[in-house]
Amino acid sequence: MAYGPDTLAEATLADVDEVDAYLGRHPVTWLNVDGLGDQDVIARLASRFGLHRLAVEDVTHTGQRAKVEEYPENAFLVLAMVNPGPALELEQLSLFLGDGFVVTFQESRGDCFDPVRKRLREGKGRIRVSGPDYLAYALIDLVIDSYFPEIERQGERLDHLENRILDGRPDRRVVADIHEVKRDLLALRRIAWPARDMLSALLRGESPRVAADTKIYLRDVHDHAVQVIDLLETYRELGASLMESYLSSVSNRMNEVVKVLTIISTIFMPLTFIAGVYGMNFDPDASPWNMPELRWWLGYPLVLALMAVVAGCMVLWFWRRGWLRR
């Protein structure tokens, strides 16, 4: 996309040589490259725009920490971009800011820059009347803002996990889900902190390619990065507390089970004693002291009644002590 206050040219280029039809003929030229698989194309673009060899190596070796580097002919910025989807997917964005141009390299097709493209096509705002530094600011702003929907999604996952834990019967899958959320939050934290440092370096630096008016807008982006970090720290603490809540819930369930089993065992202890006494097989004919009640006509019902009374008294005593109440 090449544009000025009153002009806009947009095209999908099939060859590097086609860039010459736009470069230098408009105040600002934005070239976006989808994919890093063709090294020849990247090398030719680097030669065409005067990109430093070390910066080009960082473009092709993805996973770089967010940073800003000044070179004689341009400035080089690296950011991590969050792609929308059901799972967290991070992509490196490499941005070169030079005199009259912005070149961005993405790992794959698809990004969060549609609002900028729409503003350029419609001519809204000050983007069409500003320089390439303002375009770079607009792109960085969208990258940082793309973190917020993902953080919100992680917050919703934490709320869902909290409800599963508080329902009283969490399953083992909760632990894996909590660890997955914590892993995603850690990945976001690893890209958010360097992004904030990169924006601080842009604000503190005296780059000739970033106008003073643009730094005012970059301060707002820096504030957004600080908000992202604050939210991430809050959700990380919430994730840790959810794990503690899960362990506490499991411990409480175990205590309830142990309490029930202990009460049942305690009730059956005297009943087992009574059954054991009358199961000793003494012969009443050998001595009048050898369990004469074995010859009683109601001996068996009386023993069962005794067991029932003993069990009932113990249950009543447990209830009054509050051991049977939740």
N, C-alpha and C positions, 0 to 999 in steps of 0.2 A: 504494500500500500504506500503510494507516494502522494503527498498532499501539500497544500498550502492554504492560505485563507480563502481562496476562491477556486481552488482546483483539487481534484481527487482522482487518482488513477489506481485501479485495483486489478490484479491479475494473478493467476497461478502460473508460475514459470516452470518450464520443462528443462531449461538449460541455463547454466551460469551466465553465459554471454548475453542472455536476455535482460540481465540486470542493468546493462548500460543504457537501455531505453528509458530508465526511470531515474537512475542515480545521477544527481546533479541537475536534473531538469525541474525539480520541485524542491521547496525549502527543506522538507523532511521526507526521508525514505525509510520505510520499515520493511525489512525482509525477515520473514519467519520461515525457518527450516524445520520440517517435520521428519524426524528420524536421523540417526547418526551412523547408518550402515554404509553409506557411500563415502569412503575416505577421500576419493578423488574430488568429489564435489566440495567437501569441506576444505580441502587444500586450495582449490581454485578460488573459493570465496575468501579464504584467509589472505590469499595474494591480492585479490581484487580490493578488499577493504583495509588491507594493511594490518591484519590481526597478528598479534605476537605469537610466536611458535609455542611458548610455554602456556599461554592462555588456550590455544587450540588443543594442546594435550589435555588440559583440564576439561575441555568440552567433551572429548571422546572418552575420557576416563570418568565415568559417572560416579555419583556418591560423594562428591566433593562437599566440604563444609561451606556454608554460606559465607561469602567474603566479597570484598571489593578491592580491585587492584588497578593502579594507574600505570598506563604505558604511554610512551611518547605520542602515539597517534590516536589512542582511544582509551576508554575505561572499560574494565571487565568486571562483571558482577555475576555471582552464582547464587541461586536460590533453589529451594526445594518447593515443588508445587504439588498440591494435593489434588488428585483426580477423583471426581465424584464416582461413587459406586458402593456396592454393598459391603465391600471390605476396604480397609485402608490401603491406598496405593500412592506411593510417592514417586515423583519424577523430577529429575534435575532440569532446571531452566538456566541456560547460559545466555547472558545479555551483554552485548558490546554497544557502548555508547560513543559515537564519534561525531565529527563535525558534519551535521546534516543527515545523519543516518543512525538507525538502531537495528541491530541484527540479533535475532533470538534463535537459539537452537533448543529443540525439544527432543526428548527420547522417542516419542511416538505422536501420532496424530490425535488431536483433541486437547483443548485447554480451557482456561477460564477467561479468555480475552475477548469473548463476544461483546461484552458491554463497550469495550474500547472501539472495536470495529464498528459497532452501531453508532457511537458518537461521531466517529470519523465520517461515516456515510451521511449522517444527518446534519453534520456541522454544528452539533450542540456543544455548549460549553466553550472553554477557551483552548481546547486541544488543537483545533485547526489553525489557530493564530499563534500558537506557541512553538517552541523549538523541540528538538529531539529529547532534551532533558525532561521536559514535561511528559512526553510520551513514555519515557523510561519510568518516571514516577507513576504514571497511570497503570502501567503493567505491574510494577512492584506492589502497588496498592491492591490490585486484584489478587495477586498471589497471596499476600498476607490475609486479605479478607476471605480467601478460600479456606483458610484454617478454621474459621468460625463454624461453618456448617458441620465439619467433621467433628469438632469438639462438642457441638450440640448433640450430634449422633452418639458420641461416646457417653455423654451425660444421660441420654435416654436409656442407653444400655445399662448404666449404673442404676438408674431408677428401677428398671425392670428386675435387675438382680436383687436389689434391696427388697422389692415386693416378694420375690421368690424365697428370700431368706426369712422374712418376717411372717410368712404364712405358717411357719412352725415345722415344716417338713421339707427342707431343702435337700436335693439329691446331690450326688457327687459331681454331676456335671456343672454345678454352680462354681466349684473351685476352678475348673478349666476355663469357664467363661470369665471369671474374675481375672485370672492370669492373662487371658487374651486381651481384655480391656486395658489392664495395666501395661501390657507390652505395647499396645497401640499408643497409649498416652506417653509412654517413654519415647517411642519413635517420634511423636509430634514434638515432644520437649527437645529432643536432639536437633530438630531443625528450627525450632522457634528461637532458642537462645542465640545461635549464631546469626539468625536473621536480624535480631535486635542489635547485636554487636555490629553487623554490617551497616545497618541504618545509622547507628551512632557514628560510625566512621565516616559515612557520607556527610552527616551534618557537621562533624568537627573538621573535616578536610577542607582544603582550599582548591578543589578541582576546578579547572577552568571550564569544564563542560557542564557544570551544574550551576545554574544561575541562583542568585540570592532569593528571587521570588519563588523558585521551585523548592528551595530548602524549607520554605514555610509549609508547603504541602507535605514534604518528607517528614516534618515533625509530627504531622497528624498520623502518617503511616507508622512512625516510631511508637506513638501512643497506642495504636492498634496492636503492635507487636507486644508491648508491655501487657495489654489486656489479655492477649492470647496466653502469655506466660502465667499470669495470675490465675486464669481459668484452669490451665493445665495443672498447676500446683494444687489448686483446690480439689480437682477431680482425682488427682493421684492420692491425696490424703483420704478422700472418700473411698477410693478403691481399697486402700489399706484398712480402713475401718470396716469395710464390708467383709473382708477376710476375717477380721477379729469377730465380727458379728456371726459369721458362719460357724467359726470354731466354738463360739459361745453357745450357739443354738444346738450344735451337735453335742456339746458337753451337757447341756440341759436335758436333751432327749435321753442321753445315756444315764444321767442321774435319775430321771423318771423311771426308766426301765429297771435300773438297779434297785430303786426304792420299792417298786411293785414286787420284784422277785424276792427282795429281802423280807417284805411283809408276809408274802405267801409262805416263805420258808419258816419264818418265825411262828406263824399260826400252826403250821404242821409239826413243829417240834414237839409240843406236848401231846398232840394226837399220835405221833409216832411213838412217843414214850408209852402211852396207854396201850396202843396196839402191841408194842413189844412186850410189855408186862404180861398181857394175857396170851401171848404167843410162846411162853416159855415151856409149855407142855408138862407142867407138874401134874402128878396123879392125885386127885382128891381122895382116893381110897387109901393111899399110903399114910396120910396124916390129915387130921381135921384142919390143920393150918395150911394145907396145900390148896389154896384157891377154892374154898367151899362155894364161892359165888358162881363157879362154873356149872354147878348143879341147879342154880336158880332157874325157875321157869321163865322169868323176864330178864335174865342176865344179859343176853345179847342186846335187847332193846335199851336196857339201862346203860350199857357201855356206849352205844351210839348216842344216846341222849347226853351222856357225860361229855363226849367229844364235841357235840353240837354246842353245849353250854360253854365249854372252855373256849371254843373258837369264837362264839358270839361275844363273850366277855373280852377277849383280846381285841376283836375288831372294834368294839365300843370304846375300849381304852385307847386304841390308836386314834380313833376319831376325835376323842376329847383332847388328846395331845396335839391334834392338828397334823398328824403325819399322813393322813389320807386326803388332805385338802391340797389343792394346787396353790 
